[in-house]
Amino acid sequence: MLKPNIQVFIIFMWYLCSANTTFAYSRQDTLRGSNGSGRSWWDVIAYSLHVEFDTANKSISGQSIIDYKLTDTSVNDSIQIDLQEPMILDSAYANGKKVGYSRDGNVYWLTRIGGFENNERGTIVLYYHGIPRVAKQPPWDGGFIWAKDSTGKPWISVACQGLGASSWWPCKDYQGDEPDFGIHITLRVPHGLKAISNGKLLTPMAGMDDNPISVFRWQVKNPINLYNVAFYIGDYGYISDTLLGENGRMKVTYYPLRYNEERAKKHFAVAKQMLHCFEHWMGPYPFYEDGYKLVEAPFLGMEHQSAIAYGNEYKMGYKGSDRSATGAGLLFDFIIIHESGHEWYGNNITASDIADNWIHEGFTTYTEALFLECAFGKEKAFEYTRGQWKNILNNRPVIGDYGVNDSGPGDKYDKGSAIVHMVRTMMNDDEKFRQMLRDMNKEYHHSFVSTGDIEQFMIKHSRLDLIAFFEQYLRTSKIPKLEYYIKKKRKKRTLYYRFTNTVNGFNLPIEVTGGQLRENITITNEWQNIDWTNGGYNVKFSKDFLINLKL
């Protein structure tokens, strides 16, 4: 997910952080955020989703089919199905039989499922309808967007990360369970409009004169985060291209609004350059079977897998601004680069608990710098990354609270990126760092991870002792404070230094320069010193570490 502009972001995160520290988590938070008794014993194999849109009444109705398998012999007789108010479940069938259910806030409990005696697999069919929640400030305050394009034609979409896919269709709305074999999506929309979704388009069917609707069928073959399941309805144009990537030929498609088609041909061309860059750094695009799409959306943007939402108004930077305040942020379209970076981090490598979503956002924020490095050089990329650190608030650890639908604070973006950058700096070997990112996306291809998994992987591949480093930057909000002073005795000068405001065992290898001296030192929380006779009083420490200096 993208990061809001700074003023909006500070206000928004202050409110969220205040809310999280003032109020206890509710039962609904636990039901949504945990792998509880109604979820833990079954795994989703595939979804089939059918949705019909009533644009006049801003309502939808449909059917959700869930194919699943048992993962635990201790089978409960009730299944948790997530469908948020005010959406309504009309009926439910399990393994061919109609079953009862009861509502528990944003959850329905399907009871007396049965059918497991001789079969370890099953199917649930759910019929539903309702007026889905309307987004107030998409994509951060999510929901449906019922908009019109500049010609007055309907332009409709959804953004539901955080809010959840269950805000508009019944599912197992838990980030730690993706459908192993993807999802079929069937969208029925008013005749004359196109309905774009994830994956590849199957043969669309036009409605009859007495039934003026059009039906669009899409297929996703790969596992997919449910908040990434999306649609775009409007008067769309179509641009097709081909990427000759590391895994062969892949279809690349752009869906701008029809009147922006010529504009998009030029502006979206950077996508292929970006994909080649990201494949170089992180390995093959993770979803060759489903292709890559950019779709113009009636909101700023979102990492909808294989169908990236684009709403940056064909501007460079973040809606024409530079989040880094270095000038480098205006050299590329932030939404195209950031949201596409999520195809590797977030969509390919997925945190099983959203408390660990710093893995999605921190690494993806760093992909912005990787693209800059490909296009404009390493110096510009590093300058851009360091410039983003001014946005860090340090009001909470970047890891959220587990099991309660808490994705952590906004610092998971820029502080998460800083963590990646500092590990790269300490490795001091760009090829080794690149291979680490590629190996990470290979080892955890289409997999779930925890923070612990990523920590151990980076420790193993970097061959660095990063235990206290991760503890400091991931699990506390404290920024190390580097204290130093120069002591002169006769003609000899000595530089003294140490860290404060750190966890036990914390240390960093940092380059320090001054005068004719350039030294690599490891700073701990104990006073240390080096001969500084030729160093002078203008002491400079490496800018590539997130620390505070105190002379």
C-alpha positions as CSV (number, residue, x, y, z in Angstrom):
1,M,0.0,0.0,0.0
2,L,1.1,3.5,-0.7
3,K,2.0,6.1,1.9
4,P,-0.2,9.2,2.4
5,N,1.2,12.7,2.0
6,I,3.0,13.9,5.1
7,Q,0.4,16.3,6.6
8,V,-2.5,13.9,6.1
9,F,-0.3,11.0,7.2
10,I,0.8,12.6,10.5
11,I,-2.8,13.5,11.5
12,F,-4.1,10.0,10.4
13,M,-1.4,8.1,12.2
14,W,-1.7,10.2,15.4
15,Y,-5.3,9.2,15.5
16,L,-4.6,5.5,14.9
17,C,-1.8,5.4,17.4
18,S,-3.9,7.2,20.0
19,A,-6.7,4.8,19.3
20,N,-4.5,1.8,19.6
21,T,-3.0,2.9,22.9
22,T,-6.1,4.2,24.5
23,F,-8.7,1.5,23.8
24,A,-8.5,-2.3,24.3
25,Y,-8.8,-4.5,21.3
26,S,-12.4,-5.8,20.8
27,R,-13.6,-9.4,20.1
28,Q,-14.1,-8.4,16.5
29,D,-10.4,-7.4,16.3
30,T,-9.4,-10.8,17.6
31,L,-11.8,-12.6,15.3
32,R,-10.5,-10.7,12.3
33,G,-6.8,-10.8,13.2
34,S,-6.2,-14.3,14.6
35,N,-6.2,-17.8,13.2
36,G,-8.9,-18.8,15.7
37,S,-11.1,-21.9,16.2
38,G,-13.2,-21.2,13.2
39,R,-10.2,-20.9,10.9
40,S,-7.2,-22.9,12.0
41,W,-8.4,-26.4,10.9
42,W,-9.1,-25.6,7.2
43,D,-7.2,-24.1,4.4
44,V,-8.6,-22.4,1.3
45,I,-7.7,-24.1,-2.0
46,A,-9.5,-21.8,-4.4
47,Y,-12.3,-19.2,-4.7
48,S,-14.9,-18.5,-7.3
49,L,-16.5,-15.1,-6.9
50,H,-19.6,-13.9,-8.9
51,V,-20.7,-10.3,-8.4
52,E,-23.5,-8.3,-10.0
53,F,-23.4,-4.5,-9.7
54,D,-26.5,-2.3,-9.4
55,T,-24.9,1.1,-10.1
56,A,-28.2,2.9,-9.7
57,N,-28.7,1.8,-6.1
58,K,-25.0,1.4,-5.3
59,S,-25.5,-2.2,-4.2
60,I,-24.1,-5.6,-5.1
61,S,-25.3,-9.2,-4.9
62,G,-23.4,-12.4,-5.6
63,Q,-22.1,-15.8,-4.8
64,S,-18.8,-16.8,-3.2
65,I,-17.6,-20.4,-3.6
66,I,-14.8,-21.6,-1.4
67,D,-13.0,-24.9,-2.1
68,Y,-11.0,-26.0,1.0
69,K,-9.1,-28.8,2.6
70,L,-8.7,-30.0,6.2
71,T,-5.4,-29.2,7.9
72,D,-6.2,-30.6,11.4
73,T,-7.9,-33.8,12.5
74,S,-9.5,-31.8,15.4
75,V,-12.3,-30.6,13.3
76,N,-14.8,-28.1,14.8
77,D,-18.4,-28.2,13.6
78,S,-18.5,-24.5,12.9
79,I,-16.6,-22.3,10.3
80,Q,-15.9,-18.6,10.6
81,I,-17.0,-16.7,7.5
82,D,-16.1,-13.1,7.4
83,L,-18.7,-10.6,5.9
84,Q,-18.8,-7.2,7.4
85,E,-21.8,-5.2,8.2
86,P,-23.9,-3.9,6.4
87,M,-23.4,-6.8,3.9
88,I,-25.9,-9.6,4.4
89,L,-25.5,-13.4,4.0
90,D,-28.6,-14.8,2.4
91,S,-27.9,-18.5,2.5
92,A,-25.0,-21.0,2.9
93,Y,-24.3,-24.5,1.6
94,A,-21.6,-26.8,2.8
95,N,-20.7,-30.0,0.9
96,G,-24.0,-29.9,-1.0
97,K,-26.2,-29.3,2.0
98,K,-27.9,-26.2,3.2
99,V,-26.5,-25.2,6.6
100,G,-27.5,-22.9,9.4
101,Y,-25.6,-19.8,10.5
102,S,-25.6,-17.1,13.0
103,R,-24.2,-13.5,12.9
104,D,-21.5,-12.3,15.3
105,G,-20.8,-8.7,14.2
106,N,-18.7,-8.9,11.1
107,V,-18.5,-12.7,11.2
108,Y,-21.0,-15.4,10.3
109,W,-20.7,-18.8,12.0
110,L,-21.7,-21.7,9.8
111,T,-22.8,-24.6,12.1
112,R,-23.1,-28.4,11.7
113,I,-21.1,-28.5,8.5
114,G,-20.6,-32.2,8.3
115,G,-19.4,-34.1,5.3
116,F,-15.9,-34.8,6.6
117,E,-16.1,-38.4,7.5
118,N,-14.9,-39.8,4.1
119,N,-13.5,-36.6,2.5
120,E,-10.7,-34.3,3.5
121,R,-11.9,-31.6,1.1
122,G,-15.1,-29.6,0.9
123,T,-16.9,-26.8,-0.8
124,I,-18.8,-23.9,0.7
125,V,-21.3,-21.9,-1.4
126,L,-22.4,-18.5,0.0
127,Y,-25.0,-16.2,-1.4
128,Y,-25.1,-12.6,-0.3
129,H,-26.1,-9.0,-1.0
130,G,-26.0,-5.5,0.3
131,I,-24.8,-1.9,0.0
132,P,-21.0,-2.1,0.7
133,R,-19.3,0.5,2.8
134,V,-18.2,3.6,0.8
135,A,-14.6,4.7,1.1
136,K,-14.1,8.0,2.8
137,Q,-10.5,8.5,1.9
138,P,-9.4,5.6,-0.3
139,P,-7.1,3.7,-0.1
140,W,-6.4,4.4,3.6
141,D,-10.1,4.6,4.8
142,G,-11.2,1.9,2.4
143,G,-14.4,0.7,0.7
144,F,-16.2,1.2,-2.6
145,I,-15.6,4.2,-4.8
146,W,-18.6,5.1,-6.8
147,A,-17.2,7.9,-9.0
148,K,-17.7,9.3,-12.5
149,D,-15.0,10.1,-15.0
150,S,-14.7,13.6,-16.6
151,T,-17.3,12.7,-19.2
152,G,-19.8,11.7,-16.6
153,K,-19.6,7.9,-17.1
154,P,-19.6,5.6,-14.1
155,W,-16.1,4.8,-12.7
156,I,-16.2,2.3,-9.9
157,S,-13.6,0.4,-7.9
158,V,-12.7,-0.8,-4.4
159,A,-9.7,-0.4,-2.1
160,C,-9.9,-2.5,1.0
161,Q,-6.4,-3.2,2.5
162,G,-6.8,-2.8,6.2
163,L,-10.6,-2.7,6.0
164,G,-10.6,-6.2,4.4
165,A,-12.0,-8.1,1.5
166,S,-14.9,-9.1,3.7
167,S,-16.2,-5.6,3.4
168,W,-17.7,-6.6,0.1
169,W,-17.7,-10.4,-0.3
170,P,-17.8,-13.4,2.1
171,C,-14.5,-15.1,2.6
172,K,-11.8,-16.3,5.0
173,D,-10.5,-12.8,5.6
174,Y,-7.1,-13.7,7.1
175,Q,-3.8,-12.7,5.5
176,G,-2.2,-16.0,6.5
177,D,-4.5,-18.0,4.2
178,E,-4.4,-17.4,0.4
179,P,-6.2,-19.6,-2.1
180,D,-3.5,-22.1,-3.3
181,F,-4.9,-22.1,-6.8
182,G,-6.2,-18.6,-7.1
183,I,-9.6,-17.3,-7.9
184,H,-12.1,-17.0,-10.7
185,I,-13.9,-13.6,-10.8
186,T,-17.1,-13.0,-12.7
187,L,-18.3,-9.4,-12.9
188,R,-21.7,-8.5,-14.2
189,V,-21.9,-4.8,-15.1
190,P,-24.1,-2.4,-17.0
191,H,-23.8,-2.8,-20.8
192,G,-21.3,-0.4,-22.3
193,L,-18.8,-0.5,-19.4
194,K,-15.7,-2.7,-19.0
195,A,-14.9,-4.6,-15.8
196,I,-11.2,-5.1,-15.2
197,S,-9.9,-7.5,-12.5
198,N,-6.9,-9.5,-11.5
199,G,-5.3,-12.1,-13.6
200,K,-6.1,-12.9,-17.2
201,L,-9.4,-12.1,-19.1
202,L,-11.4,-15.1,-20.2
203,T,-13.9,-14.6,-23.0
204,P,-16.3,-11.8,-22.1
205,M,-20.0,-12.3,-22.9
206,A,-22.3,-9.5,-23.9
207,G,-25.8,-9.2,-22.5
208,M,-28.9,-9.7,-24.5
209,D,-31.1,-6.7,-25.5
210,D,-33.7,-7.6,-22.8
211,N,-30.9,-8.1,-20.2
212,P,-28.6,-5.1,-20.8
213,I,-25.5,-6.3,-18.8
214,S,-22.1,-7.4,-19.8
215,V,-20.2,-10.3,-18.1
216,F,-16.5,-10.3,-17.7
217,R,-14.6,-13.4,-16.4
218,W,-11.1,-13.2,-15.0
219,Q,-8.9,-15.9,-13.8
220,V,-6.0,-15.7,-11.3
221,K,-3.9,-18.9,-11.3
222,N,-1.6,-17.9,-8.4
223,P,-2.2,-17.5,-4.7
224,I,-3.4,-14.0,-4.0
225,N,-3.9,-11.8,-0.9
226,L,-7.7,-11.3,-0.5
227,Y,-7.3,-7.5,-0.1
228,N,-5.7,-7.5,-3.5
229,V,-8.8,-9.0,-5.2
230,A,-10.3,-6.0,-7.0
231,F,-12.3,-4.6,-9.8
232,Y,-12.3,-1.5,-12.0
233,I,-15.5,-0.6,-13.8
234,G,-15.5,2.2,-16.4
235,D,-15.1,3.3,-20.0
236,Y,-11.6,1.9,-20.4
237,G,-9.1,1.9,-23.3
238,Y,-6.6,-0.9,-23.9
239,I,-2.9,-1.0,-24.5
240,S,-1.0,-4.3,-24.9
241,D,2.7,-5.0,-24.8
242,T,5.1,-7.9,-24.1
243,L,7.9,-8.2,-21.6
244,L,10.9,-10.4,-22.5
245,G,11.8,-11.2,-18.9
246,E,13.8,-13.7,-17.0
247,N,11.1,-16.3,-17.2
248,G,10.3,-15.7,-20.8
249,R,7.5,-13.7,-22.5
250,M,4.9,-12.1,-20.4
251,K,1.8,-10.0,-21.3
252,V,1.9,-6.4,-20.1
253,T,-1.4,-4.5,-20.3
254,Y,-2.5,-1.0,-19.5
255,Y,-6.1,0.0,-19.0
256,P,-6.4,3.9,-18.9
257,L,-9.7,5.6,-19.2
258,R,-10.5,5.8,-22.9
259,Y,-9.8,9.5,-23.2
260,N,-6.4,9.1,-21.5
261,E,-5.2,6.3,-23.9
262,E,-2.7,8.4,-25.8
263,R,-1.4,9.9,-22.6
264,A,-1.0,6.5,-21.0
265,K,1.0,5.1,-23.9
266,K,3.8,7.5,-23.1
267,H,3.5,7.7,-19.3
268,F,3.1,3.9,-18.7
269,A,6.1,3.0,-20.9
270,V,8.3,3.2,-17.8
271,A,6.7,0.0,-16.5
272,K,8.7,-2.3,-18.7
273,Q,12.0,-0.5,-17.6
274,M,10.9,-0.9,-14.0
275,L,10.0,-4.6,-14.4
276,H,13.5,-5.3,-15.9
277,C,15.1,-3.4,-13.0
278,F,13.1,-5.2,-10.3
279,E,13.8,-8.6,-11.9
280,H,17.5,-7.7,-11.8
281,W,17.4,-6.9,-8.1
282,M,14.7,-9.2,-6.8
283,G,14.3,-12.0,-9.3
284,P,11.7,-12.9,-11.8
285,Y,8.3,-11.2,-11.7
286,P,6.3,-13.6,-9.4
287,F,3.1,-13.9,-11.5
288,Y,4.0,-14.6,-15.1
289,E,0.9,-16.8,-15.6
290,D,-1.4,-13.9,-14.6
291,G,0.5,-11.1,-16.4
292,Y,1.1,-7.5,-15.3
293,K,-1.5,-4.7,-15.6
294,L,-1.7,-1.0,-14.8
295,V,-5.3,0.1,-14.4
296,E,-6.4,3.7,-14.0
297,A,-8.4,4.0,-10.8
298,P,-10.6,6.6,-9.1
299,F,-8.2,6.8,-6.1
300,L,-4.5,7.2,-5.7
301,G,-3.3,3.7,-6.0
302,M,-3.0,0.2,-4.6
303,E,-0.9,-3.0,-5.1
304,H,-3.7,-5.1,-6.5
305,Q,-1.9,-8.2,-7.6
306,S,-1.5,-8.4,-11.4
307,A,-3.8,-5.3,-11.7
308,I,-2.0,-2.4,-10.1
309,A,-4.4,0.5,-9.3
310,Y,-3.0,3.8,-10.7
311,G,-4.4,7.2,-9.8
312,N,-1.5,9.6,-9.7
313,E,-2.9,11.8,-12.4
314,Y,0.0,11.1,-14.8
315,K,2.3,13.2,-12.5
316,M,5.9,12.5,-11.4
317,G,6.5,12.0,-7.7
318,Y,3.8,11.6,-5.2
319,K,0.9,13.6,-6.8
320,G,3.6,16.0,-8.0
321,S,5.5,16.2,-4.7
322,D,8.7,14.7,-3.5
323,R,8.4,12.8,-0.2
324,S,12.2,12.8,0.2
325,A,12.6,16.6,-0.3
326,T,15.7,15.9,-2.3
327,G,14.5,16.4,-5.8
328,A,15.0,12.7,-6.6
329,G,11.4,11.9,-5.8
330,L,10.3,13.9,-8.9
331,L,12.3,11.7,-11.3
332,F,9.7,8.9,-11.3
333,D,6.0,8.3,-10.9
334,F,5.8,7.2,-7.3
335,I,2.6,5.1,-7.7
336,I,3.7,3.1,-10.6
337,I,7.0,2.2,-8.9
338,H,5.9,1.7,-5.3
339,E,2.7,-0.3,-6.0
340,S,4.5,-2.5,-8.5
341,G,7.3,-3.2,-6.0
342,H,4.6,-4.9,-3.9
343,E,4.4,-7.7,-6.4
344,W,7.6,-9.0,-4.8
345,Y,7.1,-7.8,-1.2
346,G,3.5,-8.2,0.0
347,N,2.1,-10.2,-2.9
348,N,4.9,-12.8,-3.5
349,I,6.3,-12.7,0.1
350,T,3.4,-12.2,2.4
351,A,3.4,-11.7,6.2
352,S,1.1,-14.2,7.8
353,D,0.1,-11.8,10.5
354,I,-0.5,-8.1,9.5
355,A,1.5,-7.1,12.5
356,D,4.5,-7.9,10.4
357,N,3.4,-5.8,7.4
358,W,6.7,-3.8,7.8
359,I,8.0,-6.6,5.6
360,H,5.6,-5.5,2.8
361,E,6.0,-1.8,3.2
362,G,9.7,-1.4,4.3
363,F,11.1,-3.5,1.5
364,T,8.7,-2.1,-1.1
365,T,9.6,1.5,-0.1
366,Y,13.2,0.5,-0.7
367,T,12.3,-0.7,-4.2
368,E,11.8,3.0,-5.0
369,A,15.5,3.5,-4.4
370,L,16.3,0.4,-6.4
371,F,14.5,1.8,-9.4
372,L,16.2,5.2,-9.0
373,E,19.6,3.3,-8.9
374,C,18.8,1.5,-12.1
375,A,17.6,4.7,-13.9
376,F,19.7,7.5,-12.3
377,G,22.6,6.0,-10.3
378,K,23.5,4.8,-6.8
379,E,24.2,8.3,-5.4
380,K,20.8,9.6,-6.3
381,A,19.2,6.5,-4.9
382,F,21.0,6.8,-1.6
383,E,20.2,10.5,-1.3
384,Y,16.5,9.7,-1.9
385,T,16.4,7.0,0.7
386,R,18.0,9.1,3.4
387,G,15.7,12.0,2.5
388,Q,12.7,9.8,3.4
389,W,13.9,9.3,6.9
390,K,12.7,12.8,7.9
391,N,9.2,11.3,7.8
392,I,9.8,8.8,10.6
393,L,7.8,9.6,13.7
394,N,9.3,6.9,16.1
395,N,6.1,6.8,18.2
396,R,5.7,3.0,18.1
397,P,7.7,0.0,17.2
398,V,7.2,-0.9,13.5
399,I,5.9,-4.3,14.4
400,G,2.3,-4.2,15.4
401,D,0.4,-6.3,17.9
402,Y,-0.1,-9.9,16.9
403,G,-3.5,-11.6,16.5
404,V,-5.7,-8.5,16.7
405,N,-5.7,-6.9,13.2
406,D,-3.0,-4.4,13.9
407,S,-0.7,-3.7,11.0
408,G,1.6,-1.4,12.9
409,P,2.3,2.4,12.5
410,G,3.2,4.4,9.4
411,D,6.9,4.1,10.3
412,K,6.7,0.6,8.7
413,Y,7.3,2.4,5.4
414,D,10.4,4.7,5.8
415,K,11.8,3.1,9.0
416,G,11.3,-0.3,7.4
417,S,13.2,1.0,4.3
418,A,15.9,2.4,6.6
419,I,16.4,-1.1,8.1
420,V,16.9,-2.6,4.7
421,H,19.3,0.2,3.7
422,M,21.4,-0.1,6.8
423,V,21.8,-3.9,6.3
424,R,22.9,-3.2,2.8
425,T,25.4,-0.6,4.1
426,M,26.8,-3.0,6.7
427,M,27.2,-5.8,4.1
428,N,29.2,-3.4,1.9
429,D,28.8,-5.7,-1.1
430,D,26.1,-4.7,-3.5
431,E,26.2,-8.0,-5.4
432,K,25.9,-9.9,-2.2
433,F,22.9,-7.7,-1.2
434,R,21.3,-8.2,-4.6
435,Q,21.6,-12.0,-4.4
436,M,20.1,-11.9,-0.9
437,L,17.0,-10.2,-2.2
438,R,16.8,-12.6,-5.1
439,D,17.3,-15.6,-2.9
440,M,14.7,-14.3,-0.5
441,N,12.0,-14.0,-3.2
442,K,13.0,-17.5,-4.4
443,E,13.0,-19.2,-1.0
444,Y,9.7,-17.6,0.0
445,H,8.1,-17.7,-3.4
446,H,4.3,-17.5,-2.9
447,S,4.9,-18.1,0.8
448,F,4.0,-16.7,4.2
449,V,6.7,-15.3,6.5
450,S,7.1,-13.8,9.9
451,T,9.5,-11.1,11.1
452,G,11.6,-13.9,12.7
453,D,11.9,-15.7,9.3
454,I,13.1,-12.5,7.6
455,E,15.5,-11.7,10.5
456,Q,17.1,-15.2,10.3
457,F,17.3,-15.1,6.5
458,M,19.1,-11.8,6.5
459,I,21.5,-12.8,9.3
460,K,22.3,-16.0,7.4
461,H,22.9,-14.3,4.0
462,S,24.7,-11.2,5.3
463,R,26.8,-13.1,7.8
464,L,26.3,-10.3,10.2
465,D,25.3,-10.4,13.9
466,L,22.0,-8.5,13.5
467,I,20.1,-9.8,16.6
468,A,20.4,-6.6,18.6
469,F,20.1,-4.5,15.5
470,F,16.7,-5.9,14.7
471,E,15.7,-5.7,18.3
472,Q,16.5,-2.0,18.4
473,Y,14.9,-0.9,15.1
474,L,11.9,-3.3,14.9
475,R,10.8,-3.8,18.5
476,T,11.6,-0.4,20.1
477,S,10.9,3.1,18.9
478,K,14.2,4.4,20.3
479,I,16.8,5.8,17.9
480,P,20.4,5.2,18.9
481,K,22.1,8.4,20.0
482,L,25.8,8.7,19.1
483,E,27.8,10.7,21.6
484,Y,31.4,11.7,20.8
485,Y,34.0,14.3,21.8
486,I,37.7,15.0,21.0
487,K,40.2,15.2,23.8
488,K,43.6,16.9,23.1
489,K,46.7,16.2,25.2
490,R,49.9,17.9,24.0
491,K,50.0,17.3,20.2
492,K,47.8,14.2,20.3
493,R,44.1,14.2,19.8
494,T,41.8,11.3,20.7
495,L,38.2,10.7,19.5
496,Y,35.9,9.2,22.1
497,Y,32.5,7.7,21.1
498,R,29.6,5.5,22.3
499,F,25.9,4.9,21.8
500,T,23.1,5.6,24.3
501,N,19.4,5.0,24.0
502,T,20.0,1.4,22.8
503,V,19.1,-2.2,23.7
504,N,21.8,-4.4,25.3
505,G,24.4,-5.6,22.9
506,F,23.6,-3.0,20.2
507,N,26.5,-2.0,17.9
508,L,27.0,-0.6,14.5
509,P,30.1,-0.6,12.2
510,I,30.3,3.0,11.0
511,E,32.8,4.9,8.9
512,V,34.1,8.1,10.5
513,T,36.1,10.8,8.6
514,G,37.8,14.0,9.5
515,G,40.8,15.8,8.1
516,Q,43.1,13.2,6.5
517,L,41.6,10.3,8.4
518,R,39.0,7.8,7.3
519,E,38.4,5.0,9.8
520,N,35.9,2.1,10.1
521,I,34.9,1.7,13.7
522,T,32.3,-0.4,15.6
523,I,30.4,1.7,18.1
524,T,28.8,0.1,21.2
525,N,27.2,1.5,24.3
526,E,30.6,1.6,26.0
527,W,33.1,4.4,25.6
528,Q,35.8,3.7,23.1
529,N,38.5,5.8,21.5
530,I,40.8,6.0,18.5
531,D,43.8,8.2,17.8
532,W,42.5,11.3,16.1
533,T,45.7,13.4,15.8
534,N,45.3,13.7,12.0
535,G,41.6,13.9,12.1
536,G,40.8,17.5,12.9
537,Y,37.7,18.7,14.6
538,N,35.3,18.4,11.7
539,V,34.1,14.9,12.5
540,K,31.7,13.2,10.1
541,F,30.0,9.9,10.6
542,S,28.4,7.8,7.8
543,K,25.0,9.3,6.7
544,D,23.7,5.8,5.9
545,F,22.6,4.9,9.4
546,L,19.4,6.0,11.2
547,I,21.0,7.5,14.3
548,N,21.1,10.8,16.2
549,L,24.3,12.7,16.8
550,K,25.2,14.4,20.1
551,L,28.5,16.3,20.3
